[in-house]
Amino acid sequence: MKKTFLLPLLLLVSCAVPATKKTAPAGPQPQAPAPSVSDWDQKISSENFTAHGDRIGQASLETLAMGGPASAPKVADYLADPSPQVRAKAVEILAGFGKEAEPGLGRVHELARDVNPATRQAAAKAMALIAHPASKNFLKALIKDPHPAVRIWAHAAMARLAGDCEDHFEEITELLESAPETAEDAEAALDLMRCPNSDAIDTLGKLLDAKEENSRIAAVRALGACADKAVGQVPKLAGLLEESSLRLRLAALSALSRLGPHGAQAVPALIKMLKDSAPKLRELSALALGQMGPAAREARPVLEQLASDPVDTVQAAARRALKQIGE
């Protein structure tokens, strides 16, 4: 009796539930989204982390600087910071204190013997910019340092403290020639000293033909600070205006501008540059000619045309140059 009753019920249930069919997918199935990089991961990337550390170090130094020269020992501690930007900020602050940074000199001298050449370099640069007589004995050892950038700043410091500036200037130009990687430091040191002798000028002139662009640029800029002593190198500087490297062309324009009337041999090359397609080069050429004053009188016709240049900054530079050159 029970079997007879259950059979129709099972048949009814089987009819009510549709059979499941296995069918192939109609098209490509959506892929699971790749895990995205979180904002936190981006914030703590090595580059951002380093930049953040630099900002913290520099901000700490600015706070210390508010304490004046009495804070020099604590500022000097940052000469050993692993960040080049922070070390540079520490040097800048100590240089601003000048000879009043004396309370921090003990720490500077201590760091000049550090095993890390970057720390010794920062200490030597600080001594060069502070120029305190108490540093002389420490600088004698640094001039023989195995790291060329340390020697560069030691020579710059000795030139300011012990005289013989021309000899030290020459030593730095030779280091620039033998160690191109020191170009940035050599350029800054030579610009600080500005006391070349003829041998140093000859070395800088040879470096204008060097293979390393940074060395060439450092030599160009150093010559720009040599005034009348660099007159013999002006034709070479003018020739650099034809270079394909924009950095070299800009450096040459800057140097010729600083030479002023002493760069008069470059006037024809600068007139040619006034017609360059790049507005910035036209502007800087006009400014350089203006610095040469009446010696650049032959540039007046082209400068008068540039006074109506479609670029405002070029117009302004041309008009200013015309006033400086005179009638």
KOLVEX-879329 format. One record per atom (N, C-alpha, C): residue in three letters; y, z, x. Coordinates in steps of 0.2 Angstrom, whole numbers, plus 5000, padded with zeros to 4 digits. Layout:
KOLVEX-879329
ALAYZX ...
//
This chain:
KOLVEX-879329
MET499450005004 MET500050005000 MET500650005004 LYS500650045010 LYS501250045014 LYS501349985018 LYS500749955020 LYS500849885024 LYS501149835020 THR500949835013 THR501249785009 THR501949795008 PHE502149855008 PHE502949865007 PHE503349845013 LEU503049865019 LEU503449855025 LEU503549775027 LEU503049735025 LEU503049665027 LEU503649625025 PRO503849635018 PRO504349595016 PRO505049625019 LEU505049685021 LEU505649715024 LEU505749695031 LEU505249685035 LEU505249655041 LEU505549585041 LEU505249545037 LEU505449475036 LEU506149475034 LEU506449515030 LEU507149515028 LEU507549535034 VAL507449575038 VAL507849595044 VAL507849545049 SER507249505050 SER507249455055 SER507649395053 CYS507749385047 CYS508149325044 CYS508849345045 ALA509049405044 ALA509749425044 ALA510049425051 VAL509649435057 VAL509949435063 VAL509849365067 PRO510349335068 PRO510349265071 PRO510049265078 ALA509649215080 ALA509349215087 ALA509949205092 THR509849235098 THR510349225103 THR510149165107 LYS510649115108 LYS510449055112 LYS510849065119 LYS510449045124 LYS510649045131 LYS510948975132 THR511648965133 THR511948905134 THR512348905141 ALA512348845144 ALA512748845150 ALA513448845149 PRO513848885153 PRO514548885153 PRO514948815152 ALA515448815148 ALA515748745147 ALA516148725153 GLY516448775157 GLY516848755162 GLY516848815167 PRO517248805173 PRO517248865178 PRO517448925175 GLN517148985177 GLN517249045174 GLN517849075178 PRO518249115174 PRO518849145178 PRO518649195183 GLN518949195189 GLN518749235195 GLN519149305194 ALA518749355196 ALA519049415196 ALA519649415201 PRO520249445199 PRO520849445203 PRO520749475210 ALA521049445215 ALA520949475222 ALA521349535222 PRO521149595225 PRO521549655226 PRO522149635229 SER522749655226 SER523349645229 SER523549695234 VAL524049675239 VAL524249725244 VAL524749775240 SER524649835241 SER525049885237 SER525749885240 ASP526249915237 ASP526949925239 ASP526849965245 TRP526450015245 TRP526350065250 TRP526150035257 ASP525649985256 ASP525449955262 ASP525949915265 GLN526349885261 GLN526949845264 GLN527449885267 LYS527549945264 LYS528049985267 LYS527850015274 ILE527250025275 ILE526950055281 ILE526750005286 SER526849945285 SER526649895290 SER526949905296 SER526649885302 SER526849905308 SER527649885309 GLU527849825307 GLU528549805308 GLU528949855305 ASN528849865298 ASN529349905294 ASN529349975297 PHE528750005299 PHE528650065302 PHE529150075308 THR529050025312 THR529450025319 THR530150025317 ALA530449985313 ALA531149975311 ALA531350045308 HIS530950075304 HIS531150135301 HIS531250185306 GLY530750195311 GLY530850235316 GLY531450225321 ASP531650165322 ASP532250145325 ASP532850175322 ARG532850165315 ARG533450185311 ARG533550265311 ILE532950295311 ILE532950375311 ILE533250395318 GLY532950365324 GLY533150385330 GLY533950375331 GLN534150315329 GLN534850295330 GLN535350345326 ALA535050355320 ALA535450405315 ALA535450475318 SER534950495321 SER534950565325 SER535450565331 LEU535450505334 LEU535950505340 LEU536650505337 GLU536750465332 GLU537450465329 GLU537650535327 THR537250575324 THR537350645323 THR537550685329 LEU537150675334 LEU537250715340 LEU537950695343 ALA538050635343 ALA538750615346 ALA539350645343 MET539250665337 MET539850705334 MET539950765337 GLY539450795341 GLY539650855345 GLY539950845351 GLY540150785353 GLY540550765359 GLY540150775365 PRO540450775371 PRO540050775377 PRO539650835378 ALA539750885375 ALA539250945375 ALA538550925373 SER538550875369 SER537850855366 SER537450805371 ALA537850795377 ALA537550745382 ALA536850755384 PRO536650825385 PRO535950835387 PRO535450815382 LYS535550825376 LYS535150805370 LYS535150735369 VAL535750695370 VAL535750625369 VAL535350595375 ALA535350625381 ALA535050595387 ALA534250595386 ASP534050645382 ASP533250645380 ASP533050585377 TYR533450555374 TYR533250485370 TYR533250425375 LEU533450435381 LEU533350385386 LEU532550375387 ALA532150415385 ALA531450415386 ALA531150395380 ASP531450375375 ASP531250355368 ASP530850295369 PRO530250285365 PRO529850225366 PRO530250155363 SER530750165359 SER531050115356 SER531650085360 PRO531650025362 PRO532249995366 PRO532850005362 GLN532849995356 GLN533550005352 GLN533750075352 VAL533350125352 VAL533550195352 VAL533850205359 ARG533450185364 ARG533650195371 ARG534350165372 ALA534450105370 ALA535150075370 ALA535650115367 LYS535550145361 LYS536050185358 LYS536150245362 ALA535650275365 ALA535850335369 ALA536250315375 VAL536150255378 VAL536550235384 VAL537250225381 GLU537350195376 GLU537950175373 GLU538350245372 ILE538050295369 ILE538450355368 ILE538650385374 LEU538150395379 LEU538350425385 LEU538950385389 ALA538850315388 ALA539450275391 ALA540050295388 GLY540050305381 GLY540650325378 GLY540950385380 PHE540550435382 PHE540750495385 PHE541150495392 GLY540850435395 GLY541150425402 GLY540950485407 LYS541450505411 LYS541350555416 LYS541250625412 GLU541450625406 GLU541350695402 GLU540650705400 ALA540150655402 ALA539450665400 ALA539150705406 GLU539550735410 GLU539250775416 GLU538750825414 PRO538850855408 PRO538350905406 PRO537650875405 GLY537550815404 GLY536950785403 GLY536650745409 LEU537050745414 LEU536850705420 LEU536150735423 GLY536050805423 GLY535450835426 GLY534850795422 ARG534850795416 ARG534350765412 ARG534250685414 VAL534850655415 VAL534850585416 VAL534550575423 HIS534650615428 HIS534450605435 HIS533650625435 GLU533450675430 GLU532750685430 GLU532350625427 LEU532650595422 LEU532250535419 LEU532350475424 ALA532750475429 ALA532750425434 ALA532150425438 ARG531750475438 ARG531150485442 ARG530550475437 ASP530650455431 ASP530050455426 ASP529550395428 VAL528950405426 VAL528450355428 VAL528550295424 ASN528850295419 ASN528950235414 ASN529550195417 PRO529450135419 PRO530050095421 PRO530650085416 ALA530450085410 ALA530950075405 ALA531350135404 THR531150195405 THR531550255405 THR531950255411 ARG531750235417 ARG532150235423 ARG532650185423 GLN532550125420 GLN533050075418 GLN533550105414 ALA533450135409 ALA533950165404 ALA534350215408 ALA534050255412 ALA534350305416 ALA534850275421 ALA534650225424 ALA535050185429 ALA535650155426 LYS535550125420 LYS536050095416 LYS536550145414 ALA536350205412 ALA536850255410 ALA537250275415 MET536950285421 MET537350305427 MET537850255429 ALA537650195428 ALA538150135430 ALA538750145425 LEU538650155419 LEU539150155414 LEU539550225414 ILE539250275416 ILE539550335416 ILE540050345422 ALA539750315428 ALA540050315434 ALA540350375437 HIS539850425437 HIS540050495440 HIS539850505447 PRO540250525451 PRO540050535458 PRO539450575460 ALA539250615455 ALA538650665456 ALA537950615456 SER538050555454 SER537450515453 SER537250475460 LYS537750475465 LYS537650435471 LYS536950445474 ASN536750505475 ASN536150525479 ASN535550495475 PHE535550495469 PHE534950475465 PHE534950395465 LEU535550365465 LEU535550295465 LEU535250265471 LYS535350295477 LYS535050275483 LYS534250255483 ALA533950305479 ALA533250295478 ALA533050235473 LEU533450235468 LEU533350185463 LEU533450115465 ILE533950105470 ILE534050035473 ILE533350005476 LYS532950045478 LYS532250025481 LYS531750025476 ASP531850035469 ASP531350045464 ASP530949985464 PRO530349985462 PRO529949925462 PRO530049885456 HIS530449905451 HIS530549875445 HIS531249835446 PRO531349775445 PRO531949735447 PRO532549755442 ALA532349765436 ALA532949785431 ALA533249855433 VAL532849895435 VAL533049965438 VAL533549955444 ARG533349915448 ARG533749895454 ARG534449865452 ILE534349825447 ILE535049795445 ILE535549845443 TRP535349895439 TRP535849935436 TRP535949995442 ALA535550005447 ALA535650045452 ALA536250015457 HIS536149945458 HIS536649915462 HIS537349915458 ALA537349905451 ALA537949905447 ALA538249975448 ALA537850025447 ALA538150095448 ALA538450105455 MET538050085460 MET538350095467 MET538950065468 ALA539050005465 ALA539649965466 ALA540249995463 ARG540150035458 ARG540650065455 ARG540850135458 LEU540350165461 LEU540450225464 LEU540550225472 ALA540250185475 ALA540250185483 ALA540650125486 GLY540850075482 GLY541250025485 GLY540749965486 ASP540949915491 ASP540549865493 ASP540349825486 CYS540749815482 CYS540549785475 CYS540349715476 GLU540649675481 GLU540449605482 GLU539649605484 ASP539549645489 ASP538849645491 ASP538349665486 HIS538449715482 HIS538049735476 HIS537949675471 PHE538549645470 PHE538549585465 PHE538049535468 GLU538149515474 GLU537649465477 GLU536949485477 GLU536749555478 GLU536149575477 GLU535849565470 ILE536249575465 ILE536049565458 ILE535949485457 THR536349445459 THR536249375458 THR535549355461 GLU535349385467 GLU534749365470 GLU534149395466 LEU534249445463 LEU533749475459 LEU533649435453 LEU534149405450 LEU534149355444 LEU533749295446 GLU533849275452 GLU533549215455 GLU532749225455 SER532649285458 SER531949295460 SER531549325454 ALA531849355449 ALA531549385443 ALA531849365437 PRO531749305434 PRO532049285429 PRO532049325422 GLU531549365422 GLU531449415416 GLU532049465416 THR532449475421 THR532949515421 THR533649485419 ALA533549425416 ALA534249395414 ALA534649435410 GLU534449465405 GLU534949505401 GLU535249555404 ASP534849595408 ASP535149655412 ASP535649625417 ALA535449575421 ALA535849545426 ALA536549525423 GLU536449485418 GLU537149465415 GLU537549515413 ALA537349575410 ALA537749625408 ALA538049665414 ALA537649675419 ALA537849705425 ALA538349665429 LEU538249605429 LEU538749555433 LEU539449555429 ASP539349555422 ASP539949555418 ASP540349625419 LEU539949675420 LEU540349745421 LEU540649745428 MET540449715433 MET540649715440 MET541249665441 ARG541149605440 ARG541649545441 ARG541949545448 CYS541549545453 CYS541749545460 CYS541349505464 PRO541249445463 PRO540849395466 PRO541149375473 ASN540649365478 ASN540849335484 ASN540649265484 SER540749225489 SER540549155489 SER539849145489 ASP539449185492 ASP538749175492 ASP538449185485 ALA538749235481 ALA538549255475 ALA538649195470 ILE539249165471 ILE539449105467 ILE538949045468 ASP538749035474 ASP538348985476 ASP537648995473 THR537449055473 THR536749075469 THR536849065462 LEU537349085459 LEU537449065452 LEU537448995450 GLY537748955455 GLY537848885454 GLY537148855454 LYS536748875459 LYS536048855459 LYS535648865453 LEU535748925450 LEU535348945444 LEU535548905438 LEU536148865438 LEU536248825432 LEU535748765432 ASP535348755437 ASP534848705437 ASP534148735436 ALA534148795435 ALA533448835435 ALA533048805429 LYS532448825429 LYS531948805424 LYS532048845418 GLU532048915420 GLU532148965414 GLU532748965411 GLU532748955404 GLU533448945401 GLU533749015401 ASN533449065400 ASN533849135400 ASN534149145407 SER533849125412 SER534249125419 SER534849085419 ARG534749025416 ARG535348975416 ARG535949005412 ILE535749035406 ILE536249065402 ILE536549125405 ALA536149165408 ALA536449225412 ALA536949205417 ALA536749145421 ALA537249125426 ALA537849095424 VAL537749055418 VAL538349025415 VAL538849085413 ARG538649135410 ARG539049185407 ARG539349225413 ALA538949235418 ALA539249275424 ALA539849235427 LEU539749165428 LEU540249125430 LEU540849125426 GLY540749135420 GLY541349135415 GLY541849195416 ALA541549245420 ALA541949305421 ALA542149305428 CYS542049255432 CYS542249255439 CYS542949225440 ALA543349205435 ALA543949175436 ALA544049115441 ASP544549125445 ASP544649065450 ASP544149055455 LYS543749105456 LYS543149095461 LYS542649055458 ALA542649035452 ALA542148995449 ALA542348925448 VAL542948905451 VAL543248835450 VAL542748785452 GLY542448795458 GLY541948745461 GLY541348735456 GLN541248775452 GLN540648765447 GLN540848735440 VAL541448725439 VAL541648695433 VAL541348635431 PRO541348585436 PRO540948515434 PRO540248525431 LYS539948575434 LYS539248585432 LYS539248625425 LEU539748665424 LEU539748695417 LEU539948645412 ALA540348595414 ALA540548545409 ALA539948505408 GLY539548485413 GLY538948445412 GLY538448485407 LEU538448545407 LEU537948585402 LEU538148565395 LEU538748545393 LEU538948525387 LEU538548465384 GLU538148435388 GLU537748375386 GLU537048395385 GLU536848455387 GLU536148485386 GLU535948475379 SER535248475378 SER535048475371 SER534948545369 SER534948595373 SER534948665371 SER535548685368 LEU535548705361 LEU536148735358 LEU536448795362 ARG535948835364 ARG536148905367 ARG536548885373 LEU536248845377 LEU536648825384 LEU537348795382 ARG537348755377 ARG538048725376 ARG538548775373 LEU538248825369 LEU538748875367 LEU538948925373 ALA538448935377 ALA538648975383 ALA539148945387 ALA539048885388 ALA539548845393 ALA540248845389 LEU540248835383 LEU540848835379 LEU541248905380 SER540848955379 SER541149025380 SER541349035387 ALA540949015392 ALA541149025399 ALA541848985401 LEU541848925399 LEU542448885400 LEU543048915396 SER542948945390 SER543548975387 SER543749035391 ARG543349075394 ARG543549135398 ARG543849115404 LEU543649055407 LEU543949035413 LEU544749015412 GLY544848995406 GLY545548975404 GLY545748915409 PRO546348915411 PRO546648865416 PRO546248845422 HIS545848895424 HIS545348875430 HIS544848825428 GLY544748815421 GLY544148775419 GLY544448705417 ALA545048685420 ALA545448625418 ALA545048565419 GLN544548565424 GLN544148505426 GLN543748485420 ALA543548535415 ALA543148515410 ALA543448485404 VAL544148475404 VAL544548455398 VAL544248385395 PRO544048335399 PRO543748275397 PRO543148285393 ALA542748335395 ALA542048345392 ALA542248385386 LEU542748425386 LEU542848465379 LEU543148415374 ILE543548365376 ILE543848325371 ILE543248285368 LYS542748265372 LYS542148235369 LYS541848275364 MET541848345365 MET541548385361 MET541848395354 LEU542548385355 LEU542948385348 LEU542748335343 LYS542348285345 LYS542148235340 LYS541348245338 ASP541048305340 ASP540348325339 ASP540348325331 SER539748315329 SER539548315322 SER539548385319 ALA539348435324 ALA539348505322 ALA539948535322 PRO540148565316 PRO540848595315 PRO540948655320 LYS540448695321 LYS540548755326 LYS540648725333 LEU540348675335 LEU540548655342 LEU541248625342 ARG541448585337 ARG542148565337 ARG542648625337 GLU542448675333 GLU542948735333 GLU542948765340 LEU542348785343 LEU542348815349 LEU542648775355 SER542548705354 SER542948665359 SER543648675359 ALA543948675353 ALA544648675352 ALA544848745354 LEU544548795353 LEU544748865356 LEU544748865363 ALA544248835367 ALA544148835374 ALA544748795377 LEU544948735374 LEU545548695376 LEU546148735375 GLY546248775370 GLY546848815369 GLY546948865374 GLN546348895376 GLN546348945382 GLN546648915388 MET546548855389 MET546748815395 MET547548805395 GLY547848815390 GLY548548805389 GLY548748735391 PRO549348725394 PRO549648665396 PRO549148615400 ALA548648645403 ALA548248605407 ALA547748565403 ALA547748575396 ALA547348535392 ALA547748485388 ARG548348475390 ARG548848435386 ARG548548365384 GLU548148335388 GLU547848265386 GLU547448275380 ALA547248335378 ALA546848345372 ALA547248345365 ARG547848345366 ARG548348345360 ARG548148295354 PRO548148235356 PRO547948185351 PRO547348195346 VAL546848215350 VAL546248225346 VAL546248295342 LEU546648345345 LEU546748405341 LEU547148395335 GLU547648355336 GLU548048335330 GLU547648305324 GLN547148265326 GLN546748235321 GLN546348295318 LEU546048345322 LEU545648395319 LEU546048445315 ALA546748445316 ALA547148485311 ALA547048465304 SER546748415303 SER546548395296 SER545848385295 ASP545448425299 ASP544748425298 ASP544548445291 PRO543948425288 PRO543748445282 PRO543548515282 VAL543348545288 VAL543148615289 VAL543748665291 ASP543848715287 ASP544448755287 ASP544448785294 THR543848815297 THR543848845303 THR544048805309 VAL543848735308 VAL544048685313 VAL544748675313 GLN545048665307 GLN545748655307 GLN546148715310 ALA545948775308 ALA546348835311 ALA546248835319 ALA545648815321 ALA545648815329 ALA546048765332 ALA546048705329 ALA546448655332 ALA547148665332 ARG547448695326 ARG548148715326 ARG548348765331 ARG547848815331 ARG548048865336 ARG548048835343 ALA547548795345 ALA547548765352 ALA548148725353 LEU548448685348 LEU549048645349 LEU549648695351 LYS549648755348 LYS550248795349 LYS550148825356 GLN549548835358 GLN549448865365 GLN549548815370 ILE549348755369 ILE549448695374 ILE550248685375 GLY550548685369 GLY551248665369 GLY551348595369 GLU552048575369 GLU552148505369 GLU552148465376 
//
